[in-house]
């Protein structure tokens, strides 16, 4: 890098939970130049696209990776496979090796990686994979430096762990809990995680460094009781020896927003202690003093109450459906259920705003009970269900989760396209095409074999009730929006 040149930073995982928030912090700095490696540039807001360089691709695309790392001083590696199916360990391994090798070819000075606390001998599969990722990134200290942060449970609005805790506290005054709730961990506020990651850009240390971060150790039970206190609630927890991690994960999916794969990974990680193993946080970052657990909870609750949730755990993940790569519905052999409703005296802008308010706490209008039933069935078979909800109640952005849908495309005042993430024998989309004088609502479905076609025709009668009502209510709400100004 030339003397006095502005250092170029590459951020991976920029549409994920940590990446979205770190991107905002880095953009506030005038002494850095930011580049993003993303699979879909449209998931970055237009305002942000004007301020950053963007390379489309991923860590399994060597050409895109090399382009993204050209001229980069420091590269953030914020990629992991939480909730992925199949051989996620091999995917993690290959991704880390590709990234490290490309960094070395490009002459990158430093990799900053966020992994998880844990000891290999007792860690869960996912935690072991994250440990191995850190080891791979750190494997060539003579050629590139790696600063490897290790965090436990991250507390912030939109984090998976925090949503699980809040859901349980809200819904269950008395909880029969498994023995693993006594396991010690060291939670940390998301703002403190971001502070460490940002500070690592300016770190003067030249060698590889592992930095364990966290607030004082506490059990999952203590976390739940302190969360209840912060929320002004009284809760009772009774531990029993009969709830295995597998049973616990099935129990969690009924009361929380996470699907079974994510719940299973989180519960498996709670079987063993995840505590700080070194004092490097205080030694190398003495100006950062992690806030206490209850303060972190209060801050997260304030963000929820003020609709300031920047990111959620489901913004981007290892599940391919969580990262939309196209905004078009495939053509060809596809089944469709089309509803065309003309409207007069309503602006397209109001119809668009109304369509963008469906789901989550706002509900699905008259046939909410049918939507909830479909969500329960989806949860029981390992899907997301309805209680994933939405980030905020009044707006959507590309890539947002919306119950068991994902926002695949948005064109202001013209179109909303949702991609189905419920368990289905095929692929499905729900499209709202807002024309000057009519709303065209279309359910698209690509069946997977004969069972897909049987499923489609069996639910058509319910579609007539649910989708007709949905379109009518969107227009009725739009009329109210116009009248209220």
N, C-alpha and C positions, 0 to 999 in steps of 0.2 A: 504494500500500500504506500502511495506517495506521501511524503511529509505533509502534515496538515490536511490531508484528504479526509472527507467524511467517511467513516467506516460504514460499510454496507452489511446489513444484517439480513439473514434469511430466516423466515419463520415458517415452519411446517406445522400442520395441525391448526391453521389459522381460523378454521370454521368450527373447531371443537370447543369444549367447555373452557379449558385454560387458554387456548390459543386466541379466542375472540377477545378475552379480557386483556391478555398480554399485548395484543396488537394495538388496543386502544392506548395503553400506557406508552408503548414505544413511539406511537404517532405523536404523542405530546412532547417528545424530545426533538429539539432542533439540531442536535449534534449527530444524528444517525440518519442513514438512508435505508428504508425498509423494502424488502422484496418478499413476496409470498409464493409458496408452492402449494397450489390447490388443484383439486380435480375439476372444479367448475368455477370459473371466474364470476359467474352470475350470482354465486352465493355471497360475494363481497358487495357491499352497498356501493351505489354509484359514487357517493361522496368519498368513500375510502379508495375506490379505484383510481380516482384522480390524484391521490397522494402517495400511491405505492406502485412498485413494479409487480407484475403478476406473471408467473409462469404456470401454465396448466400442465398437470402431470402428477405422478406419484413416485414413490421410492422404488417401484418395480419397472419404471420406464427410464432406462439409463440416459437416453438423449435429453429428456426433459430435466432429469436430475442434474446432469452436467451443465445445462443452460442455467438452471436456477442457482447453481453454486459458483458460477463464473464471477470472479472479482469480489467474492464474499469474504469478510473478515471473521464473522462469528455466525454460527448456524444453530438454531434451536431445533431440537428433535423432540417433538411433542406428539408422538405416535405410539399407540398401543392397541391391543386387540381385545380389550374387555368385552365380554359377551359374544365373541366370535365363535362360530362353529368350526368343526373339522380340526385340522392340525395347525392350530394358531401358533404353536411354538415355532414351527418351521417358518411360517410367514413372518413372525417377529424376528427370527434369526436372519432370514434372507434380507429383510428390509433394513435392519441395522447394518449388516455387512455392506449392502449396496451404498447406503448413506455414508458410512465411514470411508469407504474406498473412493467414492466420488469426491468427498471433502478433501482427501489427500491429493487427488489428481488436480483439484482446483486450487490448492495452496491455502485452504481455509486454516486459520490460526486456532480456532477454538470451537468445540461442540458443547452446547449446554443441553443437558438431558434431564427430564423429570421422571423419576421412577418411584417405586414404592419401598417403604420400610419392610424389613423382614430378614430372616436368617435362612439361607438356602435349605438347611437340613429339615426345617419345620415348616417352610413356606408352602402355600398352595401352588397349584400348577400355574395360575396366572401370575402370582408374585414371583415364582421362580423364573418365569419367562421374562419378566421385567428386570430381574436381577441379571439374567443372562444378557439381555439387551445392553445394560450398562457395562457389563464386562466386555462385550464385543466392541462397543464404541470406544472403550478405554484401552483396547488391546495393543495399540501402537503408539505409546507415549513419546517415542523418539521422532515421530512424524506428525503428530497432531495432539493437542491438549484437549482433554475432556473434563468438564465440570459436571459432576453427576449428583444431582439433588435427589434425596429419597424422602418422601412424605408418606404419612399414614392417611387416616380419614380426613378428607378435605371438607371443611364446613363453609358453605356459602349458598346463597340462593341459587337454585338450579342444579346443585351437585346431587349425584345419585344417593350418596349416604345421607345427606341432609334431608332429602325428600322422603326417604324411607323412615327416618326418625320422626319427622313431622307428621307423616301419614299415620304412623302407629300411635303417636301421642294424641292426635285429634280423634281417632276412631275408637280407641280401646282404653277405657278408664282402668280396667284390670287386665293385666297381661300375664299369661302363663308362658314363661320364657325358658329357652334351653340353657344349659350350663355355660355355653360359650359367651353369654353376656357378661361373665366375670373376667373374660380375657382382657389383659391390659393393652392399650394402644395409646398413641400420642397424637390426637387430632390437631389440625392446624387450620386457621382461617385462610380462605382463598386469597384475601388481600395480602397476607404475609407470604404466601407462596409466590405471588406475583412480584412482591418486593425483592425476594431473594433472586428470582430469575432475572429481573431487570438489573439488579446490582452486579450480577455475574458478568454482564457485558463489560463493566469497567474494572473488574478484578485485576490487580497487579500480579497476582500469583501466576507462575509460568508452568508448573507441573500439573499432572493429573490430580484431581481433587474429588473426594466423595464427601458430600455434606448432608448429614441427617438433620432434618428440621421437624419441629413439633412443639406444642405447648406441653405442660406437665402431664405425666402419664395418668390415665384414668381408665376405668372399665366401660364397656358399652352400656352397661346398666346405669352407671353414674352419668354418662352422657345423656341418656334418655330422661333421667330424673331431673337433671339440670335444664334440659330443654323444656320439660313440662313447667318447671318453675319460671323460666323466662317467658313462657306463654301464659302464665297465670293459671295453670291447671294443676290439679292433684292427681297423681297416677300411682298405681300399685303394681309391682312386678314380683311374680313368684316363680323362682327357678325350679325346674324339674329335670330329671336325668333322661327322659324318654324322647326328647325332641332332637333327632340327629340333624346334622347340617342339611341333608337332603330333604327331610321333612320340613325343616325350618324354611328352606327356600320356597317350597310349595305353599307354605303358610303365608310367606311374605307377599307372593304375587296377588293374593286375594285382597290385601289391605294397602298395598303400596303401588306406586306408579311404574315400577320397573318390571320387565318381562322376566321369565324364569331363568334365562341364560345369565343375565346380569345379576339377578338375585343369588343364583347359585355361586357365581364367582365371588361376590362380596361376602357371602356367608362362609364359603370355604376359606377365605382369607382371614376370617375372624377366629378360626380354630386355634391359631397360634399367635403369640404376642408379636406386635409390630411396634417396637420401641427404638429410640435413638441409640445408636451404637458408637457415636463419636461426638466430640465437642467442637467440630470444625465450624459449625454455624456461628457460635460465639467468637471463635478465634479469628475467622476471616471476614465475618459480617457483623462486627460488634454494634453497629448502629441500628440493626434490626432487632427489635424486641417483640417476639410474637405475643399477640393479645391472648387473654384467657378465653376459655371455652364459652362461658356465658356471654362475654362481650361479642364473640364471633357470631353466636346465635342471634343476639339482639340486632346486629348489623344485617344479617341475612334476612331476618323478619322485616326489618325496615325496608329493604329493597323490594320484598314481596308486596308489602302494603302500598308502596309508592310506585309500583309497576316499573321498577328499574332493573329487572332481571336481564342482564346483558347476554347470558348464555345459559344453556341447560346441558345436562349429561347426554341427552339424545340428539343434540345438534348434529353430531357427526360421530360415526362409530365404525367398527369393523364390518357391520352388516351393510351389504352393497346397497340396499334400499335406503340407507340413511344418508347417502351422498348422491343426490340426483345428478345424472350426467347428461340428461336430455330433457327438454321441456315439451317434446312432441309425443303424442300418443301414437303408438305404432299403427300402421294401416294393414290391410289384408284381412286375414281370417280372424275377425274380431266381432264379438256380440255387443250390441248397444241397446240401452234403454234411454230414449230421448223424451224430454218434457219441454214443450215450447209454450211459454206464458207471455202473451203480449201485455204491455203496460202503457198507460197514459198518465201524464201529469207527474211522472217520477223521473228524476234525473239518473242517467247511468252511473254517475258518481255515487249517488245514494245507494243504488243497487249493489255496487261494488263494495262499499263500506259495510252494508248489511251482510253480504256473503262472507266477508272477512271476519265477522263476529261469531260465526257458528262454532259449536263445540266447546269443550272445556266446561268451565262454570256456567257459561252462557247456555249450554244445552243444545238440543236438536229439535226444539219445538214440540208439537203435540204428541208425537210417538216416541218420547224420550225413553219409555219403558222398553220398547223394542230395541232401541240403540243400546241401552244398558244390558239387555239380555244378550245381544250379539257381542258386546264387550266382555261379559262374563265368560261366555263360551270361548272367546279368543284367549282370555287369560288362562283358562283351564287347559288349553292345548298348547300353551307356551308362547302366546303372542303378547302384544302390548296392552290390549284392552283399552277401555275408555279412560281409565283414571290416570293415564299419562298427562291428559289435559293439554294445556297450551302455555306458552311462555308468559304472555300478558293477554288481557281479555279484549283489547280494542284494536289490535293490529297484527298483521302477519308479515313475515319476510321469507324469502326463498330459503328452503331447507328447514323451516320451523316444523316441529312436531305439532300435530293437531289430533289429539286422541290416538286412534290407530291409523291415522293418515300422515303423510308427509307433504309439505308444500313443494310441488314440483315446478310450478311456474306462476308468476304474477305479472300482469300487465295492468297498470293502474287504470281503473274505471273501464276495463275491457275484459279481463279474464282472470280466473282463479282455477288452477289445476291441482288436484290432490291425488297423490299416489298412495294406494292402499298398502298398509303394512300389517294388516291382520292376516291370520293364517287362512290361506285360500288354496283351492285346487286350480290355480291359475294366477294371472296378474290383472289388477284392476285399477281404474282411475275414475275420479269424479270431477267433471268439468263444468264450470259456470262461464258461459260465453255471453257477455253482456253487450247486446246490440242496441242501437238507438231507441228502438221501440219494443224490444222483446228480450226475454231472458231464455237462453237455450241451455238447459241443464241435461248433461249426458253422463250416464254411467257406462264406461267402456270395460270390457272384460275379454281377456284372452284365455280360453279354457285350456287346462292341461289334461288332455285325453278325455275319455268318456265321462270320468267323474267330474271334471270341470263343467261339462255341459249339463250333467244331471243337477249339479249344484245351482247353476245359473237359472235353469227353468223352474227349479223348486222354490227359489226365492223371488221370482218375478211377482207373485201376488203381493208379497210384502213390499217390494219396490213400489208397486202402484200406490200403496198407502203412504209409505215413508217418504219417497222422493217427490210425489205430487205435493204432499203437505209441506215438505221442506222448501220447495220452490215458491209456493204461495206465501209462506210465512216470511221468506226473504224479501219478497216484494212488499208485504204489509209493513215489515220493519223499515224498509227503505222509504215508504211513504211517510212514516213517522219521523224519520231522520230529515227528510226534506221539509216537513212542516215545522220542525223545531229549529230549522236553520243551521 
